[in-house]
Amino acid sequence: MINKKQNAFSLIELVIVMAVIALIASFGWPAYQEQSRINTRTDGIIAANAVAAALNRNFTDSGIYEWDDSDPSSNPSHLRFLPLVNVGNNNSNPTQNNTCLQDRGFRWSTANSRYESCRGHYVIVVTLNSTSEYSIAVTPPAGTNQAQDTYCPTFTLNQLGVKGVGAGSSVKRCWGSS
């Protein structure tokens, strides 16, 4: 009998390895997506806080809350609503490049004709209840991975700093411990 040295894997060994990898992936992928949604919530929180800061800055200047959902590049008076731009960034036009800067938590999306969070994971809607009250709702656009976040589907913030989230959710869990 001749002793041959085996130099390859058998088919059954390859199938077993593939089954183990598939099993690990079936548990790992949903966990990865959920963790990604949790990490992306920060984008919505930053946007809500930045819009609140812009509204409060305007209130300090004029004594009333004002907001305009139109394109800021076509309405120059609307630029006062945008967050202040860092002087050292060589960007004198806050709407230029359609990007967010470090000191800005939201942007005007020319492609979607709306305000969004910096990374585009959330849409920002401001509702003025009166000249002295506002409510900010930050929700993910339909069809995105973030829209599948059933635990924290919406972030809300009002002029009193009261934070809210979708029904059945915990403000502390969604907004963080503060």
C-alpha positions in Angstrom: 0.0 0.0 0.0 1.3 3.4 -1.0 1.1 6.2 1.5 0.0 9.4 -0.2 0.3 12.7 1.5 -2.9 14.8 1.4 -2.3 18.3 0.0 -5.9 19.6 -0.3 -9.1 19.9 1.6 -11.9 17.5 0.9 -15.2 18.7 -0.3 -16.9 17.9 3.0 -14.3 20.0 4.9 -15.0 23.0 2.6 -18.7 22.6 3.1 -18.4 22.5 6.8 -16.2 25.6 6.9 -18.7 27.5 4.6 -21.5 26.5 6.9 -19.7 27.8 10.0 -18.9 31.1 8.2 -22.6 31.4 7.1 -23.8 30.8 10.6 -21.5 33.4 12.1 -22.5 35.9 9.4 -26.2 35.3 10.0 -25.8 36.4 13.6 -23.1 39.1 12.9 -24.6 41.0 10.1 -27.8 42.1 11.9 -25.8 43.0 14.9 -23.5 45.1 12.8 -26.4 46.9 11.1 -28.0 47.7 14.5 -24.7 49.0 15.9 -24.3 51.1 12.7 -27.8 52.6 13.3 -27.0 53.4 16.9 -23.7 55.2 15.9 -25.5 57.1 13.2 -28.1 58.5 15.6 -25.4 61.0 16.6 -25.8 62.7 13.2 -29.5 63.4 14.0 -28.7 64.6 17.5 -26.1 67.0 16.2 -28.4 68.3 13.5 -31.3 68.9 16.0 -29.0 70.8 18.4 -27.4 72.9 15.6 -30.9 73.9 14.2 -31.9 74.8 17.8 -28.8 76.9 18.2 -29.5 78.8 14.9 -33.1 79.4 15.9 -32.0 80.6 19.4 -29.4 82.9 17.8 -32.1 84.5 15.7 -34.4 84.8 18.7 -31.7 86.6 20.6 -31.2 89.0 17.7 -34.9 89.7 16.8 -37.0 88.5 19.7 -38.9 85.9 17.6 -38.3 82.5 16.2 -38.1 82.5 12.4 -37.4 79.7 9.9 -37.5 79.4 6.2 -37.4 76.0 4.4 -36.3 77.5 1.1 -32.9 77.3 -0.6 -30.6 79.7 1.3 -28.6 80.5 -1.9 -31.7 81.8 -3.6 -32.8 83.8 -0.5 -29.9 85.8 0.9 -31.9 87.0 3.9 -32.3 83.4 4.9 -28.5 83.1 5.5 -29.0 84.4 9.1 -30.6 81.0 10.0 -27.5 79.1 9.1 -25.0 78.3 11.8 -22.0 80.7 12.0 -19.2 79.8 9.7 -15.6 79.4 11.1 -13.7 82.4 9.8 -10.5 80.4 9.2 -12.0 78.0 6.7 -11.8 80.2 3.6 -15.5 79.7 2.9 -17.3 83.0 2.9 -20.5 81.5 1.5 -22.1 79.1 4.0 -24.0 77.3 1.2 -20.9 76.8 -1.0 -19.9 73.2 -1.8 -23.2 71.8 -0.2 -21.1 70.4 2.6 -21.0 70.7 6.3 -18.2 72.3 8.2 -17.0 71.3 11.7 -19.1 74.0 13.3 -22.3 73.2 11.4 -24.6 70.4 12.2 -26.9 70.7 9.2 -26.9 71.7 5.5 -29.1 72.5 2.6 -29.3 69.6 0.2 -29.7 71.1 -3.3 -30.3 67.6 -4.7 -33.2 66.9 -2.3 -34.4 70.5 -1.8 -34.4 70.2 2.0 -32.4 70.6 5.1 -30.5 67.5 6.3 -28.0 66.5 8.9 -24.4 66.8 7.8 -24.0 63.2 6.7 -27.5 63.1 5.1 -28.8 60.4 7.5 -31.7 62.6 8.7 -34.2 65.1 7.3 -34.9 68.3 9.4 -38.3 69.7 9.7 -38.9 72.9 11.8 -42.4 73.8 12.9 -43.1 77.2 14.3 -46.0 77.0 16.7 -45.8 80.8 17.2 -43.2 83.4 17.2 -42.1 82.2 20.6 -42.3 78.4 20.2 -40.8 75.9 17.9 -40.4 72.2 17.4 -37.7 70.5 15.5 -38.2 66.9 14.1 -35.3 65.0 12.8 -36.2 61.8 10.9 -34.3 59.5 8.6 -35.3 59.5 4.9 -37.3 56.5 3.7 -35.4 53.6 2.1 -32.2 54.1 4.1 -30.6 51.9 6.7 -31.3 54.5 9.3 -35.1 54.4 8.5 -35.1 50.8 9.8 -34.1 52.1 13.3 -37.4 51.2 15.0 -36.2 52.1 18.5 -35.3 55.7 17.8 -37.1 56.7 14.6 -37.5 60.4 15.3 -35.7 62.9 17.4 -37.6 66.1 18.5 -36.5 69.2 20.4 -38.4 72.3 21.3 -37.5 75.9 22.4 -37.4 74.8 26.1 -34.8 72.1 25.3 -37.3 69.3 25.9 -36.1 66.2 24.0 -38.4 63.6 22.5 -38.3 60.4 20.5 -40.8 58.2 18.7 -43.5 56.3 20.6 -42.3 53.5 22.8 -38.7 54.8 22.9 -36.6 56.0 25.8 -35.3 59.6 25.6 -32.3 58.6 27.7 -31.4 55.7 25.4 -31.9 57.6 22.2 -30.4 61.0 23.1 -27.8 59.6 25.4 -27.4 60.0 29.2 -27.6 63.8 29.3 
